Amino acid sequence: MKLADTRTIAAPRAEVWQGLLDADTLMKAVPGCQEMAGNAEDGFSAVVVQKVGPVKASFKGTVTLSDLDAPNSLTLRGEGKGGAAGFAKGDAHVTLADTEDGQTLLTYEVEAKVGGKLAQLGSRIIDGFAKKMADQFFERFQAEIEGDGAEDTAAAEDQPETGEESEETPRKGWIGRVLGS
């Protein structure tokens, strides 16, 4: 199956490029990623836990980067084995371009394949899952690069100090204050 989409990321292209080469950023972007180690030159090893339909599996695999054209494009290639659940592998060709307002246009084309029990679920379930995973990866990657965590920090800084807080009473983020929880 093949998927393609674009995203505009509110960061300079060099910063987006560095994020694509960073294990911590990639770990935070991969849905269900439990561990990731390695580097851009040698590749990354990862453990990802996912549930596809009725099948839940822990995939151990690798992510390698190829076709590097800094800071313009690269290919992320991932392969994982989930034991009896089967395997998943895919390539994501990522292209970066500057926008007129100093942001980065990220374009990706993903091709994914599955085998084993996963393949028996049917192409409709697998195609939907693959699209969801690709969308989640690039959404989370974008949030990590743009520093959406800064919103929570800013919201906590906007909270009036009452002097009643202690280390045992965590500050509520803006969602907690809105929902009153």
C-alpha positions in Angstrom: 0.0 0.0 0.0 1.1 3.5 -0.7 0.3 6.8 1.1 1.4 10.4 0.5 0.7 13.7 2.3 2.3 17.0 3.1 2.6 19.1 6.3 3.8 22.6 7.0 6.0 22.7 10.1 6.6 26.0 11.9 10.4 25.6 12.1 13.4 26.2 9.8 14.3 23.3 7.4 17.7 22.7 9.2 15.8 22.1 12.5 13.3 19.7 10.9 16.2 17.9 9.2 18.0 17.4 12.6 14.8 16.0 14.1 14.7 13.4 11.4 18.2 12.3 12.4 17.6 12.3 16.2 16.7 9.1 18.1 14.8 10.8 20.9 12.7 12.8 18.4 11.9 9.7 16.3 11.1 7.7 19.5 8.5 10.3 20.5 7.0 10.4 17.0 6.6 6.6 16.5 3.2 5.6 18.0 3.7 2.8 20.6 7.5 3.1 20.6 8.9 1.7 23.9 12.6 2.0 23.1 14.9 3.4 20.4 18.6 3.5 20.4 21.3 4.2 17.8 22.2 7.0 15.5 21.6 8.2 11.9 24.8 6.8 10.5 24.4 3.2 11.8 20.6 3.0 12.1 18.3 2.7 15.0 16.9 -0.3 16.8 13.4 0.0 18.2 10.7 -1.8 20.1 7.1 -0.9 19.2 4.0 -2.3 20.7 0.9 -2.0 18.5 -2.6 -3.5 18.3 -4.0 -4.0 14.8 -7.6 -5.2 14.9 -7.6 -8.2 17.3 -3.8 -8.7 17.1 -1.5 -7.1 19.6 2.2 -7.5 19.2 5.5 -6.2 20.2 7.7 -5.5 17.2 11.4 -5.5 17.4 13.1 -3.9 14.5 15.4 -1.5 12.9 15.1 1.9 11.2 17.7 2.9 8.7 18.2 6.2 6.9 19.3 6.2 3.3 19.4 8.5 0.2 20.4 11.4 2.5 20.5 14.7 0.7 21.0 17.1 3.6 18.8 19.1 4.3 16.5 18.3 1.4 15.4 14.6 1.5 16.0 11.2 2.9 14.4 7.7 3.1 13.4 6.2 6.4 13.3 2.4 6.1 11.8 0.4 9.0 11.4 -3.4 9.5 9.9 -5.1 12.5 9.1 -8.7 13.5 6.3 -9.3 15.8 6.7 -13.0 16.4 3.6 -15.0 15.6 1.8 -11.8 14.7 4.0 -11.5 11.6 6.1 -8.7 10.3 5.8 -5.1 9.1 8.2 -3.2 6.9 8.0 0.1 5.0 9.8 3.0 3.5 9.0 6.7 3.9 10.6 9.0 1.4 10.7 12.5 3.0 11.3 15.7 1.2 11.8 19.1 2.9 11.4 22.5 1.2 11.3 26.1 2.5 8.1 28.0 2.5 7.9 31.8 1.8 7.2 32.5 5.4 10.3 30.6 6.8 8.5 27.4 7.7 9.2 24.0 6.2 7.0 22.0 3.9 7.5 18.3 4.6 6.2 15.9 1.9 6.2 12.2 2.5 5.4 9.1 0.5 5.1 5.8 2.4 5.0 2.3 1.1 4.3 -0.4 3.7 4.0 -4.2 3.6 2.8 -6.7 6.2 2.9 -10.5 6.5 1.8 -13.3 8.9 -1.3 -13.0 11.0 -1.4 -9.3 10.3 -1.8 -9.9 6.6 -4.8 -12.2 7.3 -6.7 -9.3 8.7 -7.5 -8.1 5.3 -6.4 -5.1 3.3 -9.1 -2.8 4.5 -8.0 -3.1 8.1 -4.3 -3.0 7.3 -4.6 0.0 4.9 -6.6 2.0 7.5 -4.1 1.1 10.2 -1.1 2.0 8.0 -2.6 5.4 7.1 -3.4 6.0 10.8 0.2 5.1 11.8 1.8 7.4 9.1 -0.5 10.3 10.1 0.2 9.9 13.8 3.9 9.6 13.2 4.1 12.9 11.2 1.6 14.7 13.5 3.7 13.7 16.5 6.9 14.6 14.7 5.5 18.0 13.8 4.4 18.6 17.4 7.9 17.6 18.7 9.7 19.9 16.3 7.3 22.8 16.9 7.6 22.3 20.6 4.0 21.9 21.5 5.2 21.1 25.0 6.0 24.8 25.3 2.2 25.5 25.4 1.9 23.5 28.6 4.9 25.3 30.1 3.5 28.7 29.1 0.1 27.7 30.6 1.7 26.7 33.8 3.6 30.0 33.9 0.4 31.9 33.4 -1.2 30.2 36.5 -1.2 32.6 39.5 1.0 31.6 42.3 -0.9 31.0 45.5 1.9 29.8 47.6 -0.2 26.7 48.5 1.6 24.4 46.2 4.1 21.9 47.3 6.2 19.2 45.5 3.4 16.8 46.3 0.8 18.9 44.5 1.6 19.1 40.8 0.5 22.2 38.8 -2.4 21.7 36.5 -1.8 22.2 32.8 -4.3 24.3 30.8 -6.5 21.2 30.0 -6.8 20.3 33.7 -7.7 23.9 34.6 -10.4 24.1 31.9 -11.9 20.7 32.8 -11.5 21.4 36.5 -9.7 18.1 37.1 
